[in-house]
Amino acid sequence: MYAWGDNRRFNSYSGYFRRMFGCRVQKLSVDAGFTCPNRDGTISGGGCTFCNNGAFTPSYCVPAKGVRRQIEEGIEFHRRRYRTASKYLVYFQSFSNTYAPLERLKEVYGEALAHPDVAGIVVGTRPDCVDAEKLDYFAELARGRYVAVEYGIESTRDETLRAVNRGHDFACARRAVEMTAARGLHVGAHFILGLPGETDAMLLEQVAAINSLPLTTLKFHQLQLFRGTTMAAEYDADPGRFRFWEIGEYIDLFVEVLRRLRPDLVVERFASEAPPRYHYGRNWGLVRNEQLLAMLEKRLEERNAYQGEIFVSLQSL
């Protein structure tokens, strides 16, 4: 039925790293002080309508501390909260982490990889913030370390991307993913489910476009409204444009996404949590990701469903 080396009915991120490294791996978020062309006026000054970086950035992530100190504090933070990992990956999450001259990138990523406990890096960025020279640099780093480039794509529909002021289209995202994969790098992508104007049918239809990309890993998040964002103001002006699933409804939708998803794609996350102080409008309260994962696994068992079952059936026709 499925062959990912564990008992899960989807290709999990934890299982992926156990297969790759043979041990538990922990990601450490680091803020290197990059900005974004959608904020500094190059594309726009307002950023994406949904974006509030503070909602998902750990408290120890302060650019003024420098990369190494953030890594050390991150290791200590995770040692207190979880069991100790054997290896660490430094996750450059905030803003666009390739939006700088190449020499600046070499300083930042060289410092991270010089730490003795670091096995690799995950670089979060935008599809319009990479070029051949930067990707060649990451490919060079990847000869001896784990290197992944993770793109915020958010939707495959250009109409939606324009509505959220994303500043690029899906064709741009496809080019970036293909250029990155062509260099043998691990490639991740992030999608938001439930952006205004997108129906459940559209979200299931877009899985075919996602399957067509040479990706390694995927993150899906339900739409969350955060205080201080343009989208929160849009919600105040016209709440009828928005819809929010109950947890059970979202779990059911994501089961259908999984059934259509290419089996080799690694699902890093399917939902998101944020500190309550950032929440605006309807949300799921204090439900943790671990609880959501348990709900998903239970629903998959109840339905005898698993990742890729529809995809594989269609391929065999």
Sequence and secondary structure as in RCSB ss.txt:
>XXXX:A:sequence
MYAWGDNRRFNSYSGYFRRMFGCRVQKLSVDAGFTCPNRDGTISGGGCTFCNNGAFTPSYCVPAKGVRRQIEEGI
EFHRRRYRTASKYLVYFQSFSNTYAPLERLKEVYGEALAHPDVAGIVVGTRPDCVDAEKLDYFAELARGRYVAVE
YGIESTRDETLRAVNRGHDFACARRAVEMTAARGLHVGAHFILGLPGETDAMLLEQVAAINSLPLTTLKFHQLQL
FRGTTMAAEYDADPGRFRFWEIGEYIDLFVEVLRRLRPDLVVERFASEAPPRYHYGRNWGLVRNEQLLAMLEKRL
EERNAYQGEIFVSLQSL
>XXXX:A:secstr
   SSSS SS BHHHHHHHHHSS EEEEEE      TTTSSSS SS  TT  GGGGS TT  GGG HHHHHHHHH
HHHHHHS   SEEEEEE SS TT S HHHHHHHHHHHHTSTTEEEEEEEE GGG  HHHHHHHHHHTTTSEEEEE
EEEE S HHHHHHTT SS HHHHHHHHHHHHHTT EEEEEEEE  TT  HHHHHHHHHHHHTS  SEEEEEE   
BTTSHHHHHHHH GGG     HHHHHHHHHHHHHHS TTSEEEES     GGGB SS   S  HHHHHHHHHHHH
HHHT  TTHHHHHHHT 
